Amino acid sequence: MGRSRYKIVDPKQPHFITCTVLHWIPVFTRPATVDIVLDSLRFLMGEGLKVYAYVILENHLHLLVQSEQLDVICEGLNLIRLRS
């Protein structure tokens, strides 16, 4: 279940986002998996996402990002989680 208590109140401001892996499985130890994340970020940057900083750890990642459509992007991340 998503953490509905966290809301995007001002999409024009940068937001700190943490994405975790179910059961904290270390999936980001494989370079191919990290490449998928980086390719996705590059695509989203082309769609208007501003990425100020990121760090990819073995079982989660942190992003400092900004977009007027950040709420839509975050909902998309939740859909990915629900389908996997």
C-alpha positions as CSV (number, residue, x, y, z in Angstrom):
1,M,0.0,0.0,0.0
2,G,1.3,3.5,-0.9
3,R,2.1,6.1,1.7
4,S,-0.8,8.5,1.0
5,R,0.3,10.8,3.7
6,Y,3.0,12.1,1.4
7,K,1.7,14.6,-1.0
8,I,3.2,16.8,-3.8
9,V,1.9,20.2,-2.7
10,D,4.0,22.4,-4.9
11,P,5.3,20.7,-8.0
12,K,7.4,23.8,-8.9
13,Q,9.7,23.0,-6.0
14,P,12.3,20.2,-5.8
15,H,11.3,17.1,-3.9
16,F,13.3,14.4,-2.1
17,I,12.0,11.0,-3.1
18,T,13.0,7.5,-1.9
19,C,12.1,4.4,-3.9
20,T,12.5,1.1,-2.1
21,V,12.5,-2.5,-3.3
22,L,10.0,-4.9,-1.9
23,H,11.5,-6.9,1.0
24,W,14.7,-4.8,0.5
25,I,16.1,-7.3,-2.0
26,P,19.4,-6.0,-3.3
27,V,18.5,-5.7,-7.0
28,F,20.7,-2.8,-7.8
29,T,23.9,-4.8,-7.4
30,R,23.5,-5.8,-11.0
31,P,24.8,-3.2,-13.5
32,A,22.0,-4.2,-16.0
33,T,19.3,-3.2,-13.4
34,V,21.0,0.1,-12.7
35,D,21.2,0.8,-16.4
36,I,17.4,0.4,-16.6
37,V,16.9,3.0,-13.8
38,L,19.4,5.4,-15.5
39,D,17.7,5.0,-18.9
40,S,14.4,5.7,-17.3
41,L,15.7,8.8,-15.6
42,R,17.1,10.0,-18.9
43,F,13.8,9.4,-20.6
44,L,11.9,11.3,-17.9
45,M,14.5,14.2,-18.2
46,G,13.6,14.4,-21.8
47,E,9.9,14.7,-20.7
48,G,10.7,17.7,-18.4
49,L,11.9,16.0,-15.2
50,K,14.7,18.0,-13.6
51,V,17.1,15.7,-11.7
52,Y,19.3,17.6,-9.3
53,A,20.9,14.6,-7.6
54,Y,20.4,10.9,-7.2
55,V,22.0,8.0,-5.5
56,I,21.4,4.3,-6.2
57,L,22.1,1.9,-3.4
58,E,21.8,-1.8,-3.5
59,N,18.2,-2.0,-2.4
60,H,16.8,1.6,-2.8
61,L,17.4,4.9,-4.4
62,H,17.1,8.5,-3.5
63,L,16.2,11.3,-5.9
64,L,16.1,15.1,-5.7
65,V,13.8,16.0,-8.5
66,Q,11.4,18.6,-9.8
67,S,8.6,18.5,-12.4
68,E,5.2,20.1,-12.8
69,Q,4.0,16.5,-13.4
70,L,5.8,15.0,-10.4
71,D,2.5,13.7,-9.0
72,V,1.9,11.8,-12.2
73,I,5.4,10.4,-12.2
74,C,5.1,9.2,-8.6
75,E,1.8,7.5,-9.4
76,G,3.5,5.8,-12.3
77,L,6.1,4.5,-9.8
78,N,3.4,3.1,-7.6
79,L,1.8,1.3,-10.6
80,I,5.2,-0.3,-11.3
81,R,5.3,-1.5,-7.7
82,L,1.8,-2.9,-7.8
83,R,2.4,-4.8,-11.1
84,S,5.6,-6.5,-10.0
